[in-house]
C-alpha cells in the first residue's frame, strides 16, 4: 500500500505549493509565466541530482522519445495551469483539476488495460465530487470561459503525461523515468524561460529575493510531488494514484485555515457555519471514497 502513502504525500506537497503560489501570485509576482521559468531551472537541478546519485538508466531510442513526449505533456500542464490562473480566480480553477482522473481513467483503460470493480469507480466518483464541492466557493459562479478551456488542456496533458510515465515504469526505475521526463519538460519550458528572462532576472534584485525564495520553494515542492506520483505509479495503478491525489483540496483547506488563524495578513479563509458544514460533508465523502479506492 506504499502507493497510497506516496499519493497522499504528493497531494500534500501540491497543496502546500498551491498555498504558496496563491500568496506569491497575488502579492509579489504579477507575471504567471515566471514560476514556470523557475520550474524549468529546478528541473535541470533535479536531473543533475539523479545523475550524480547513479540511478540513471539508459533508455532505448523509442522509450527516450516517449519520455520526451511525457515530459512535454507535464510542462504543458504547468503552462496552461498558470495561464488559467492568469485568466480567472484561482478558487474557480482548482476544482477543475477533478477532470484529470476522468481523462486518466479513460486513457489508462484503453492503453494500459486498467479496469476496476464497481466499488472502486464509486470511490473515485466520491473523491471527485467531494473535491469539487470542497474547493468551489459558489456553484453559480461557474462558467465556460477561456480559463475553463485552459484547464481542459491542463488536465488532458496531466493524464497523458502520467499514463506515459506509468508505461515507462514497466521497463525502468522511477528515478530514470522522473529524470528523463524532467528533461522532456524543458522542450516547452526553455523557450518560455528565455522569453521572460528579464522578468526572472528581476527576481535576483535585492527587493525581489523574497518572491524568488517563495517561487523556488513552491516549484521545488511541485517537482517533489511529481516524483512522489511516479514512485506511487511504480507500484500502483495510475488511475487510482491520481484519484487519491484529489484529496489535495482538503490539505489546501487545512493550510488556509491555519494561515487565517496564525497570519491573516497573508491569507484569509472564510469560516462561516454554512461553509464549515459543506466542507465537513465534502471531506467525509472524500474519506469514504479514499477508503474504497485504497482497499480495491
C-alpha positions as CSV (number, residue, x, y, z in Angstrom):
1,X,0.0,0.0,0.0
2,X,3.0,2.3,-0.3
3,X,1.4,3.9,-3.4
4,X,-1.4,5.3,-1.2
5,X,1.2,7.0,1.1
6,X,3.1,8.5,-1.8
7,X,-0.1,9.6,-3.5
8,X,-1.2,11.4,-0.3
9,X,2.3,12.9,0.1
10,X,2.0,14.2,-3.5
11,X,-1.4,15.8,-2.7
12,X,0.1,17.4,0.5
13,X,3.1,18.8,-1.4
14,X,0.9,20.1,-4.2
15,X,-1.5,21.7,-1.7
16,X,1.5,23.5,0.0
17,X,2.7,24.6,-3.4
18,X,-0.8,26.0,-4.2
19,X,-1.0,28.0,-1.0
20,X,2.5,29.5,-1.6
21,X,1.5,30.3,-5.2
22,X,-1.7,31.9,-4.0
23,X,0.3,34.3,-1.8
24,X,3.1,34.9,-4.3
25,X,1.0,35.5,-7.3
26,X,-1.4,37.8,-5.5
27,X,1.2,39.9,-3.7
28,X,4.7,39.5,-5.2
29,X,4.7,38.3,-8.8
30,X,2.3,39.6,-11.4
31,X,3.5,37.5,-14.4
32,X,2.3,33.9,-14.1
33,X,4.9,32.7,-16.6
34,X,7.8,33.5,-14.2
35,X,7.0,30.5,-11.9
36,X,7.2,28.2,-15.0
37,X,10.7,29.6,-15.8
38,X,11.8,28.8,-12.2
39,X,10.2,25.3,-12.6
40,X,12.5,24.8,-15.6
41,X,15.7,25.8,-13.8
42,X,14.8,23.5,-10.9
43,X,14.0,20.6,-13.3
44,X,17.6,20.8,-14.5
45,X,18.9,20.7,-11.0
46,X,16.7,17.6,-10.2
47,X,18.0,15.8,-13.3
48,X,21.6,16.6,-12.2
49,X,21.0,15.2,-8.7
50,X,19.6,11.9,-10.2
51,X,22.6,11.5,-12.5
52,X,25.0,12.2,-9.6
53,X,23.1,9.7,-7.5
54,X,23.9,6.9,-10.0
55,X,20.3,5.8,-10.5
56,X,20.2,7.0,-14.2
57,X,19.5,4.1,-16.7
58,X,19.9,4.4,-20.5
59,X,16.7,4.4,-22.5
60,X,16.1,2.9,-25.9
61,X,15.5,5.4,-28.6
62,X,11.8,4.6,-28.7
63,X,11.4,5.0,-24.9
64,X,13.5,8.1,-24.9
65,X,11.1,9.7,-27.4
66,X,8.2,8.7,-25.2
67,X,9.9,10.2,-22.1
68,X,10.4,13.4,-24.0
69,X,6.7,13.4,-25.0
70,X,5.7,12.6,-21.4
71,X,7.8,15.5,-20.1
72,X,6.4,17.8,-22.7
73,X,2.8,17.0,-21.5
74,X,3.9,17.6,-17.9
75,X,5.3,21.0,-18.9
76,X,2.1,21.9,-20.9
77,X,0.1,21.0,-17.8
78,X,2.1,23.6,-15.7
79,X,2.0,26.2,-18.6
80,X,-1.8,26.1,-19.1
81,X,-2.4,25.9,-15.4
82,X,-0.6,29.2,-14.9
83,X,-2.4,30.7,-18.0
84,X,-5.7,29.6,-16.4
85,X,-4.7,31.3,-13.1
86,X,-3.9,34.5,-15.1
87,X,-7.3,34.3,-16.8
88,X,-9.6,33.7,-13.7
89,X,-9.7,33.4,-9.9
90,X,-7.7,30.5,-8.5
91,X,-10.7,29.4,-6.4
92,X,-12.5,28.7,-9.7
93,X,-9.5,27.0,-11.2
94,X,-8.6,24.4,-8.6
95,X,-11.9,22.4,-8.7
96,X,-11.4,21.8,-12.4
97,X,-8.4,19.6,-11.6
98,X,-11.0,16.9,-10.8
99,X,-11.3,16.4,-14.6
100,X,-7.8,14.8,-14.6
101,X,-8.8,11.5,-13.1
102,X,-11.6,11.2,-15.6
103,X,-9.2,11.6,-18.5
104,X,-6.7,9.2,-16.9
105,X,-9.4,6.6,-16.3
106,X,-10.3,6.6,-20.0
107,X,-6.8,6.7,-21.4
108,X,-5.3,4.2,-18.9
109,X,-8.2,1.8,-19.6
110,X,-7.6,1.9,-23.3
111,X,-3.8,1.9,-23.3
112,X,-2.8,0.1,-20.1
113,X,-5.9,-2.1,-19.5
114,X,-6.6,-0.6,-16.1
115,X,-10.2,-1.8,-15.4
116,X,-11.6,-1.9,-11.8
117,X,-14.5,-3.1,-9.8
118,X,-17.8,-1.1,-9.5
119,X,-16.9,-0.2,-5.8
120,X,-13.6,1.3,-7.0
121,X,-15.3,3.5,-9.5
122,X,-17.8,4.6,-6.9
123,X,-14.8,5.5,-4.7
124,X,-13.3,7.6,-7.5
125,X,-16.6,9.4,-8.1
126,X,-16.9,10.2,-4.3
127,X,-13.4,11.6,-4.2
128,X,-14.0,13.8,-7.3
129,X,-17.4,15.1,-6.1
130,X,-16.1,15.8,-2.7
131,X,-13.0,17.5,-4.1
132,X,-15.2,19.8,-6.3
133,X,-17.7,20.7,-3.5
134,X,-14.8,21.3,-1.1
135,X,-12.9,23.6,-3.5
136,X,-15.6,25.6,-5.2
137,X,-16.8,28.8,-3.4
138,X,-20.1,29.4,-5.2
139,X,-21.6,27.0,-7.7
140,X,-23.4,29.7,-9.6
141,X,-20.1,31.4,-10.5
142,X,-19.1,28.6,-12.7
143,X,-18.8,29.5,-16.4
144,X,-17.3,28.0,-19.6
145,X,-14.7,30.7,-20.3
146,X,-11.1,30.9,-21.5
147,X,-9.8,29.6,-18.2
148,X,-12.1,26.6,-18.4
149,X,-10.6,25.6,-21.8
150,X,-7.1,26.2,-20.4
151,X,-7.9,23.7,-17.6
152,X,-9.2,21.2,-20.1
153,X,-5.8,21.3,-21.8
154,X,-4.1,21.2,-18.4
155,X,-5.9,18.1,-17.2
156,X,-5.6,16.3,-20.5
157,X,-1.9,17.0,-20.5
158,X,-1.7,15.7,-17.0
159,X,-3.4,12.4,-18.0
160,X,-1.2,11.8,-21.0
161,X,2.0,12.6,-19.0
162,X,1.1,10.3,-16.2
163,X,0.0,7.4,-18.4
164,X,3.2,7.6,-20.4
165,X,5.2,7.6,-17.2
166,X,3.3,4.5,-16.0
167,X,4.1,2.7,-19.2
168,X,7.8,3.6,-18.9
169,X,7.9,2.3,-15.3
170,X,7.3,-1.2,-16.8
171,X,10.9,-1.0,-18.1
172,X,12.9,1.4,-16.0
173,X,13.3,2.5,-12.4
174,X,11.3,5.5,-11.1
175,X,14.4,7.7,-10.8
176,X,15.2,7.3,-14.5
177,X,11.6,7.9,-15.6
178,X,11.5,11.0,-13.4
179,X,14.8,12.4,-14.8
180,X,14.0,11.7,-18.5
181,X,10.5,13.3,-18.2
182,X,12.0,16.3,-16.5
183,X,14.3,16.7,-19.5
184,X,11.3,16.4,-21.8
185,X,9.6,19.2,-19.9
186,X,12.5,21.6,-20.9
187,X,11.3,21.3,-24.6
188,X,8.4,23.6,-23.5
189,X,9.9,25.5,-20.6
190,X,13.2,26.6,-22.2
191,X,11.8,28.9,-24.9
192,X,9.4,30.4,-22.3
193,X,12.2,31.0,-19.8
194,X,14.2,32.7,-22.5
195,X,11.3,34.9,-23.5
196,X,10.7,36.0,-19.9
197,X,14.4,36.1,-18.9
198,X,14.2,39.8,-17.9
199,X,11.2,39.1,-15.5
200,X,13.2,36.2,-14.0
201,X,16.3,38.3,-13.7
202,X,14.4,40.9,-11.7
203,X,13.8,38.3,-9.0
204,X,17.6,38.4,-8.3
205,X,17.4,42.0,-7.2
206,X,17.6,42.7,-3.5
207,X,13.9,43.7,-3.1
208,X,12.6,40.7,-5.0
209,X,14.5,37.9,-3.3
210,X,11.5,37.1,-1.1
211,X,9.5,36.4,-4.2
212,X,12.3,34.3,-5.7
213,X,12.6,32.3,-2.4
214,X,8.8,31.6,-2.4
215,X,8.7,30.6,-6.1
216,X,11.7,28.4,-5.7
217,X,10.1,26.7,-2.7
218,X,6.8,26.3,-4.5
219,X,8.3,24.8,-7.6
220,X,10.6,22.5,-5.7
221,X,7.5,21.2,-3.9
222,X,5.8,20.8,-7.3
223,X,8.8,18.7,-8.6
224,X,8.9,16.6,-5.5
225,X,5.2,15.9,-5.8
226,X,5.7,14.7,-9.4
227,X,8.5,12.4,-8.1
228,X,6.0,11.1,-5.5
229,X,3.4,10.4,-8.2
230,X,5.9,8.5,-10.3
231,X,7.1,6.5,-7.3
232,X,3.4,5.7,-6.4
233,X,2.7,4.7,-10.0
234,X,5.6,2.3,-10.0
235,X,3.7,0.0,-7.6
236,X,0.1,1.1,-8.1
237,X,-2.4,1.7,-10.9
238,X,-2.0,5.2,-12.3
239,X,-5.8,5.7,-12.3
240,X,-6.1,5.1,-8.6
241,X,-2.9,7.0,-7.8
242,X,-4.3,10.1,-9.5
243,X,-7.7,9.7,-7.9
244,X,-6.1,9.6,-4.5
245,X,-4.3,12.9,-5.1
246,X,-7.7,14.6,-5.4
247,X,-7.8,14.9,-1.6
248,X,-5.5,17.8,-2.2
249,X,-8.2,20.4,-1.5
250,X,-8.5,19.0,2.0
251,X,-4.9,19.9,2.6
252,X,-5.3,23.3,1.0
253,X,-8.3,24.0,3.3
254,X,-6.4,22.9,6.4
255,X,-3.4,25.1,5.5
256,X,-5.6,28.0,4.6
257,X,-7.5,27.8,7.9
258,X,-4.1,27.6,9.8
259,X,-2.8,30.7,8.0
260,X,-6.1,32.5,8.7
261,X,-5.6,31.9,12.4
262,X,-1.9,32.5,12.5
263,X,-1.2,35.0,9.8
264,X,-4.4,36.5,8.5
265,X,-2.5,39.3,6.7
266,X,-1.2,36.7,4.3
267,X,-4.3,34.6,3.6
268,X,-7.8,34.7,5.0
269,X,-10.2,31.7,4.7
270,X,-14.0,32.3,5.2
271,X,-15.1,30.2,8.1
272,X,-18.9,30.7,8.4
273,X,-21.0,27.8,9.8
274,X,-22.7,27.1,6.5
275,X,-19.3,26.8,4.7
276,X,-17.9,24.7,7.5
277,X,-20.8,22.2,7.3
278,X,-20.5,21.9,3.5
279,X,-16.7,21.4,3.7
280,X,-17.1,18.8,6.5
281,X,-19.5,16.8,4.4
282,X,-17.2,17.1,1.4
283,X,-14.3,15.8,3.5
284,X,-16.5,12.9,4.7
285,X,-17.4,12.0,1.1
286,X,-13.7,12.1,0.1
287,X,-12.6,10.0,3.0
288,X,-15.2,7.3,2.1
289,X,-14.1,7.4,-1.5
290,X,-10.4,7.1,-0.5
291,X,-11.1,4.0,1.6
292,X,-12.9,2.3,-1.3
293,X,-10.0,3.2,-3.7
294,X,-7.3,2.2,-1.2
295,X,-8.9,-1.2,-0.4
296,X,-9.6,-2.1,-4.1
